Amino acid sequence: MKNKMTHFAIHIDDIERAKKFYDGVFEWGFNSYGQDDFLQIKADKSENGELIGAMQSRKYSPVPDKIIGLECTIGVENIDETIEKVKSNGGQVLMPKTAIPYVGYIAKFLDTEGNLICGMQYDNSAR
């Protein structure tokens, strides 16, 4: 499916408290990734569990207000085209095209309703 949701992020204040909650409720697994206030979320606790999202400090949010809810990422074929479409359709780009090493290129934007959405062009050669 083209342009499907591929990732979500849960903004948190206390990573250990949040990890305990989501482990206890959904039995998700977690991987460290980069900063110590950022964790990858796996669908289960197996070593090869599918990566489904992230838990991240609220300091990484591109909006000044406290985000309540999930930040969703939509996989796109071309992030540059997506950024232009966001602009031409009344959205606001908050974070320009940014490389996530070995993952791809991400941009964050607000839709016309004020919702934070991410577009991700997956490319494991990104640096």
C-alpha positions in Angstrom: 0.0 0.0 0.0 1.3 3.4 -1.0 1.6 6.1 1.7 0.6 3.9 4.7 1.3 4.7 8.3 4.6 3.1 9.2 5.6 4.4 12.6 4.3 6.2 15.7 6.0 8.0 18.5 4.8 8.4 22.1 6.0 11.6 23.7 6.9 11.0 27.3 8.1 12.8 30.4 9.6 9.8 32.3 11.0 7.0 30.1 11.2 4.4 32.8 7.7 5.0 34.0 6.4 4.9 30.4 8.4 1.8 29.5 6.9 0.0 32.6 3.4 1.1 31.6 3.6 -0.1 28.0 5.4 -3.3 28.9 2.8 -4.1 31.6 -0.2 -3.3 29.3 0.9 -4.4 25.8 4.0 -6.5 26.6 6.0 -4.6 24.0 9.8 -5.0 23.7 12.2 -2.0 23.6 15.6 -1.3 22.1 17.9 1.5 23.0 18.5 3.8 20.0 20.7 6.9 20.1 19.9 9.2 23.1 19.0 7.7 26.5 15.6 9.4 26.4 14.6 7.6 23.2 13.6 4.0 22.8 12.4 1.9 19.8 9.2 0.0 20.5 8.9 -3.6 19.3 5.6 -5.5 18.8 7.0 -8.2 21.2 10.0 -9.0 23.3 11.7 -11.3 20.9 15.1 -10.4 19.6 13.7 -9.9 16.1 10.5 -8.3 17.1 9.0 -6.0 14.5 9.8 -2.3 15.1 6.5 -0.4 15.3 7.3 2.9 17.0 9.3 4.9 19.5 9.1 6.4 22.9 10.8 9.8 23.0 11.2 12.7 25.3 8.9 15.6 24.8 11.9 17.8 24.2 12.1 16.3 20.6 8.7 17.8 19.7 8.7 20.5 17.1 5.7 22.2 18.6 5.8 24.3 21.8 2.6 22.8 23.4 2.7 19.5 25.2 1.6 16.8 22.7 -1.1 14.5 24.1 -1.6 11.5 21.8 0.6 9.8 19.2 2.8 11.3 16.5 2.3 9.2 13.4 4.7 8.7 10.5 3.5 8.0 6.9 5.9 6.3 4.5 6.3 8.2 1.3 8.2 7.6 -1.9 9.7 11.1 -2.2 10.0 13.3 0.9 10.8 16.4 -1.2 7.6 16.0 -3.2 5.6 15.4 0.0 7.0 18.6 1.5 5.9 20.6 -1.5 2.4 19.0 -1.4 2.1 19.9 2.3 2.9 23.5 1.5 0.6 23.7 -1.5 -2.3 22.1 0.4 -2.3 24.5 3.4 0.0 22.6 5.8 3.0 24.0 7.7 6.4 22.4 7.6 7.9 22.4 11.1 11.0 20.4 10.6 12.6 20.3 7.1 13.9 17.2 5.5 16.3 15.6 8.0 18.4 12.4 7.7 18.0 9.7 10.2 21.2 7.6 9.6 20.5 4.2 8.1 16.8 4.8 8.3 15.8 7.5 5.8 14.7 11.1 5.5 12.0 12.6 7.7 10.0 15.9 7.7 7.5 17.0 10.3 4.5 19.2 9.6 1.2 20.4 10.8 -1.9 19.5 8.8 -4.7 22.1 8.2 -6.3 21.0 11.5 -3.1 21.5 13.6 -2.2 17.8 13.8 1.5 16.9 13.9 2.3 14.4 11.1 5.6 13.0 9.8 6.5 11.9 6.3 9.4 9.4 6.0 11.2 8.4 2.9 12.9 5.1 3.9 16.4 4.9 2.6 19.0 2.9 4.6 21.8 4.8 2.8 20.8 8.1 4.5 23.5 9.8 6.5 
